[in-house]
Amino acid sequence: MKLSAFILTITVVLSQSSAQDFKLPVLSPTAVVSQDVSTSKIEIAYSRPSARGRKIFGDVVPFGTVWRTGANAATKVTLGEDAMIGGVLVRAGAYSLYSIPNAQEWEIILNRNTGNWGANGYDTKDDVVRTRVASLSLPNAVETFTISIGNITFSSCSIDLAWENTMISIPVTFPNQERLLTSIDKAINSPTIPYQPAASYLFETNQQLDKALEYATKAAEKNPKAYWIQMLRARIAAKLNQADIARDAARNTIELAKGTSGEAEYTKSATDLLQSIK
């Protein structure tokens, strides 16, 4: 190869390499929020614009107009299981999240079409949910549009939108109670018996407390040094007004927790419970 041709080849290769490595910051970077909820997860993919000194709602984002709820491609919400949103049962799957902001409340929209760029191509015929939620004022401004998932319980959560001085909280519930109780009944009869998580779930949701105490007792028998299980037994028994069992389990908690990393926390919890039992 002649020297001139060799130099040209190297120059082209270096130019291509530089082009591939070249990157600048973007105005609205993408983000993915993934949160375990109920027995699956919610995942939200969106782009995050920043205020950059602009007035947002009522100006950059006009009131009364369909908004992509972010920037660039329409925000996508993927539900890992069926959920109730705005009084509508929404099946597991992916949806676009649109909104119509207004000063006092927003209209929240879930739409089947997840391939749109922004609101381009949005069609009401593909709407699955349209529900109104109150617009809340924030004391401190949020510079960059933020979507988060909070207020998580065994059967609910909220999808929270925050930007500028505005926050929107979308309630989401999961009709999972009957399914989970059936799952517990089946699992209790399996070779690997989930006594502790079953007892904890029933206690926290205030269901079938007699079963919860039975399962917690069996869990303690299988793991006699587990002070946290004794504490669970104590709490369940106290809720059932079975004072003798509650006292015995609380005292066991204090004794078993000695010298462990959980000694201070569990000793206090058990002591408080003992003092509350009449």
Secondary structure, DSSP 4 states (H G I P E B T S, - for coil): --HHHHHHHHHHHHHHHHHHH-----SS-EEEEEEEETTEEEEEEEE--B-TT--TBTTTB-TTS-B-SSSSSPEEEEESS-EEETTEEE-SEEEEEEEE--SSEEEEEEES----STTTT--GGGEEEEEEEEEEEEEEEEEEEEEEEES--SSEEEEEEEEEEEEEEEEEE---HHHHHHHHHHHHTSSS--HHHHHHHHHHTT--HHHHHHHHHHHHHHSTT-HHHHHHHHHHHHHTT-HHHHHHHHHHHHHHHTTSTTHHHHHHHHHHHHHH--
